[in-house]
């Protein structure tokens, strides 16, 4: 067997291996550089454009959402102010209606009270006239029995009745003033 020649540096490959490896690397680099790399770059550029478009669309959507939110907040504030104004108007109308109802009720109560007072006064006058007439008749009859003669003269009878009623009123007025 022949002895195997050992190269001076075992880590360094032979010259022909380096040459053919360099040629193979150059062919692969050429193919990759001409065919694969442009497609890969185009694909990356397209992806970057889509991402940038998405970011731009997202930013525009955020801005639109912010505008819509501001518009919504403004409309909501307007609606709340309008609701407060309507509520205040309704409360004011309710107070006016209540005041009118109280005024009408007071006027009606005063009218009823005045009518009742007039009715009571009329009843009192009728009762007084009736009582004067009856008391006068009783006084006239009593005077006729005491005196023993009839009081047929109407003027005399009227004077006697009036004097009797005046004495009766004055005697009733004195105890009422003392108490």
PLY file of the C-alpha trace (Angstrom):
ply
format ascii 1.0
element vertex 179
property float x
property float y
property float z
element edge 178
property int vertex1
property int vertex2
end_header
0.00 0.00 0.00
1.14 3.31 -0.82
1.49 5.83 1.74
-1.13 8.61 1.73
0.23 11.99 1.34
-0.76 14.30 4.12
-1.24 17.91 3.13
0.71 20.56 4.89
-2.44 22.11 6.47
-5.27 19.72 7.10
-7.74 22.50 7.75
-7.18 24.13 4.38
-8.85 22.24 1.51
-7.14 21.53 -1.73
-7.02 24.30 -4.36
-9.33 22.59 -6.83
-11.98 22.15 -4.06
-11.83 25.86 -3.32
-12.11 26.69 -7.04
-15.13 24.47 -7.74
-16.80 25.54 -4.50
-16.34 29.18 -5.54
-17.80 28.45 -9.00
-20.79 26.67 -7.48
-21.27 29.55 -5.01
-21.09 32.08 -7.85
-23.71 30.18 -9.90
-26.02 29.90 -6.90
-25.49 33.58 -6.05
-26.13 34.55 -9.69
-29.40 32.52 -9.80
-30.50 33.80 -6.45
-29.57 37.38 -7.37
-31.35 37.31 -10.73
-34.39 35.12 -10.07
-35.18 34.66 -6.38
-33.98 37.93 -4.84
-36.14 40.21 -7.07
-39.25 38.14 -6.34
-38.44 38.05 -2.66
-37.80 41.82 -2.64
-41.04 42.46 -4.53
-42.91 40.29 -2.07
-41.36 42.15 0.88
-42.10 45.53 -0.72
-45.71 44.52 -1.35
-46.03 43.34 2.23
-44.50 46.59 3.51
-46.95 48.60 1.36
-49.89 46.58 2.70
-48.70 47.13 6.27
-48.21 50.85 5.63
-51.64 51.02 3.96
-53.16 49.20 6.90
-51.44 51.55 9.34
-52.60 54.57 7.32
-56.15 53.16 7.13
-56.03 52.45 10.85
-54.88 56.00 11.57
-57.62 57.40 9.31
-60.17 55.17 11.03
-58.92 56.39 14.42
-59.21 60.00 13.29
-62.69 59.38 11.88
-63.68 57.62 15.10
-62.34 60.60 17.08
-64.34 63.01 14.87
-67.45 60.87 15.22
-66.91 60.64 18.98
-66.53 64.42 19.22
-69.66 64.88 17.10
-71.54 62.34 19.21
-70.40 64.03 22.43
-71.49 67.42 21.09
-74.89 66.05 20.05
-75.26 64.31 23.40
-74.45 67.54 25.23
-76.96 69.41 23.05
-79.58 66.74 23.74
-78.93 66.97 27.48
-79.22 70.76 27.39
-82.44 70.47 25.38
-83.80 67.87 27.83
-82.92 70.14 30.76
-84.62 73.08 29.04
-87.72 71.00 28.29
-87.76 69.69 31.87
-87.45 73.27 33.21
-90.27 74.44 30.90
-92.44 71.54 32.05
-91.71 72.35 35.69
-92.54 76.02 35.07
-95.79 75.08 33.32
-96.64 72.74 36.19
-96.02 75.57 38.69
-98.21 77.91 36.63
-100.98 75.33 36.34
-100.76 74.64 40.06
-100.85 78.38 40.85
-103.86 78.84 38.56
-105.61 75.86 40.14
-104.92 77.23 43.62
-106.15 80.66 42.56
-109.32 79.17 41.06
-109.85 77.00 44.14
-109.36 80.01 46.43
-111.76 82.11 44.35
-114.30 79.27 44.33
-113.91 78.78 48.09
-114.37 82.53 48.66
-117.43 82.55 46.39
-118.91 79.54 48.19
-118.08 81.11 51.55
-119.66 84.43 50.51
-122.76 82.60 49.22
-122.93 80.61 52.45
-122.53 83.80 54.51
-125.29 85.51 52.49
-127.48 82.44 52.90
-126.81 82.33 56.63
-127.52 86.07 56.94
-130.75 85.66 54.97
-131.75 82.69 57.15
-130.88 84.68 60.28
-132.99 87.62 59.10
-135.89 85.32 58.23
-135.54 83.59 61.60
-135.34 86.97 63.39
-138.43 88.27 61.60
-140.27 85.04 62.33
-139.10 85.10 65.93
-140.06 88.77 66.32
-143.46 88.02 64.93
-144.02 85.01 67.19
-142.54 86.74 70.26
-144.63 89.79 69.48
-147.77 87.69 69.24
-146.92 85.91 72.47
-146.05 89.20 74.17
-149.26 90.77 72.93
-151.29 87.81 74.13
-149.46 87.79 77.46
-149.97 91.53 77.86
-153.66 91.08 77.05
-153.98 88.47 79.77
-152.05 90.51 82.31
-153.81 93.77 81.59
-157.05 92.08 81.03
-157.91 93.80 77.81
-157.15 93.07 74.24
-154.49 94.99 72.34
-156.31 95.37 69.09
-154.72 98.56 68.01
-151.85 97.56 65.72
-149.78 100.66 66.47
-150.06 100.04 70.20
-149.39 96.36 69.69
-146.29 97.16 67.58
-144.97 99.57 70.25
-145.47 97.03 73.00
-143.73 94.29 70.96
-140.81 96.56 70.05
-140.37 97.67 73.67
-140.51 94.08 74.87
-137.94 92.90 72.28
-135.64 95.86 73.08
-135.78 95.00 76.76
-135.15 91.35 75.92
-132.13 92.20 73.71
-130.66 94.56 76.31
-131.03 91.94 79.03
-129.31 89.34 76.78
-126.55 91.76 75.78
-125.50 92.58 79.36
-124.65 88.98 80.45
-122.88 88.36 77.15
-120.62 91.41 77.74
-119.83 90.36 81.33
-118.58 86.93 80.36
0 1
1 2
2 3
3 4
4 5
5 6
6 7
7 8
8 9
9 10
10 11
11 12
12 13
13 14
14 15
15 16
16 17
17 18
18 19
19 20
20 21
21 22
22 23
23 24
24 25
25 26
26 27
27 28
28 29
29 30
30 31
31 32
32 33
33 34
34 35
35 36
36 37
37 38
38 39
39 40
40 41
41 42
42 43
43 44
44 45
45 46
46 47
47 48
48 49
49 50
50 51
51 52
52 53
53 54
54 55
55 56
56 57
57 58
58 59
59 60
60 61
61 62
62 63
63 64
64 65
65 66
66 67
67 68
68 69
69 70
70 71
71 72
72 73
73 74
74 75
75 76
76 77
77 78
78 79
79 80
80 81
81 82
82 83
83 84
84 85
85 86
86 87
87 88
88 89
89 90
90 91
91 92
92 93
93 94
94 95
95 96
96 97
97 98
98 99
99 100
100 101
101 102
102 103
103 104
104 105
105 106
106 107
107 108
108 109
109 110
110 111
111 112
112 113
113 114
114 115
115 116
116 117
117 118
118 119
119 120
120 121
121 122
122 123
123 124
124 125
125 126
126 127
127 128
128 129
129 130
130 131
131 132
132 133
133 134
134 135
135 136
136 137
137 138
138 139
139 140
140 141
141 142
142 143
143 144
144 145
145 146
146 147
147 148
148 149
149 150
150 151
151 152
152 153
153 154
154 155
155 156
156 157
157 158
158 159
159 160
160 161
161 162
162 163
163 164
164 165
165 166
166 167
167 168
168 169
169 170
170 171
171 172
172 173
173 174
174 175
175 176
176 177
177 178
